[in-house]
Structure formats: structure tokens, C-alpha cells
Amino acid sequence: MQELPHHYRASANTRPDVEIDLSSPGLPDLESASPAEYGGPGDKWSPETLLVAAVADCFVLTFKVIASASKFQWSSLKCEVEGVLDREDKVTRFVGFHIRAVLDVPGGADEARAKRLLEKAEQNCLITSSLTAGATLESEVRISAL
């Protein structure tokens, strides 16, 4: 890992009546638009869906690092996140993120240890740690038959 601080850059470019092009050096561009809930087309990434995806992506990446450092064997991880946008104190904002993680592990794996590593990933995710909205974790560990 490089020394901190790290700097990340992205830009958004648009014209009237055109979707937004998101770009970052060295990465493929993305098209963005308002979500359907705000009158957008509903078929493009939006700031809201990008934020929710960032929570899922960060959780999975954090778990991968923790599992590797712990020498924990696993076969797959699926993470679904629901972000709740609401109005509180006259401000519309995300008020919570519900993370549902399903981890598949080989037979003989320690289920309690797997759950602890999933919890550690949720606690150490830098995206959720950077947000004011809280996150909850619901996890399931599925052990493969021998």
C-alpha cells in the first residue's frame, strides 16, 4: 500500500438534455443520469446507485484483504446492499445501509471464524466509515459438503 494521503480524481461532464459522462484517469467512462425516483430514465448509474455500489464493492474488497491476511479459505462471496434515502431534519440524505453478505466456504471451515471475518470487513470498510449513515450487516455462511 502507498503511504497516505491518497488522492482520487474523477470528473463529470454533460450538456443540456444529455446524460452525464463520468471519468477518472486510466478507467473506462461511465454514463450517469438521475434515478427514476427523481424523474430520470432509470437505466443508467446514478450518484445514488454508485454510492450503494461503492459500499458493496468496499465490503467485498475489505473482506478479501482480511481473509487473505487471516489465511482463511473461501470460495465465493455475494454482497447485496440496500441504501435507504430519506428526509431527516429537513435534509434528504442516506440514513442507512443494509449489507447482506453470503459467504461460501469449503467443508470443514470454521463458521464462527467466517462470521467474525465478515463482521471485521464491515467494521473496516473505509466507505461506510466515511459516511454519516450507519450500516448493518446480515451475514450467512454456507459450508460446502465434503
Residue pairs with C-beta under 8 A, 6 or more apart in sequence:
8 24
9 24
9 25
10 22
10 23
10 24
11 22
11 23
11 24
12 20
12 21
12 22
12 32
13 20
13 21
13 23
14 20
14 21
19 31
19 32
19 33
19 44
20 31
20 32
20 33
21 29
21 30
21 31
21 32
22 29
22 30
22 31
22 32
22 45
23 29
23 30
30 45
31 44
31 45
32 44
32 45
32 46
32 47
32 50
33 40
33 41
33 43
33 44
33 45
33 46
34 40
34 41
34 46
35 42
35 46
35 48
35 49
36 42
37 48
37 85
38 46
40 46
45 53
48 83
48 85
51 83
51 94
52 81
52 82
52 83
52 97
53 81
54 127
55 81
55 83
55 97
55 99
55 125
55 127
55 128
55 131
55 135
56 79
56 80
56 81
56 99
57 127
58 125
58 126
58 127
58 128
59 79
59 81
59 99
59 101
59 121
59 122
59 125
59 128
60 77
60 79
62 121
62 124
62 125
62 126
63 77
63 101
63 103
63 117
63 118
63 121
64 77
66 72
66 117
66 120
66 121
66 124
67 74
67 117
70 113
70 117
72 109
72 113
72 114
72 117
73 105
73 106
73 109
74 103
74 104
74 105
74 106
74 109
74 114
75 104
75 105
75 106
75 144
76 103
76 104
77 101
77 102
77 103
77 104
78 101
78 102
79 99
79 100
79 101
79 102
80 99
80 100
81 97
81 98
81 99
81 100
82 97
82 98
82 100
83 94
83 96
83 97
83 133
84 94
84 95
84 96
84 97
84 98
84 133
85 92
85 93
85 94
85 95
86 92
86 93
86 95
88 95
93 132
93 133
94 131
94 133
95 133
96 133
96 134
96 135
96 136
97 128
97 131
97 133
97 134
97 135
97 136
98 135
98 136
98 138
99 122
99 135
99 136
99 137
99 138
100 138
100 139
100 140
101 118
101 121
101 137
101 138
101 139
101 140
102 139
102 140
102 142
103 114
103 118
103 139
103 140
103 141
103 142
104 142
104 144
105 111
105 114
105 141
105 142
105 143
105 144
106 143
106 144
107 143
107 144
107 145
107 146
108 143
108 146
109 141
109 143
111 141
111 143
114 141
115 139
115 141
118 137
118 139
118 141
119 137
119 139
122 128
122 135
122 137
125 135
128 135
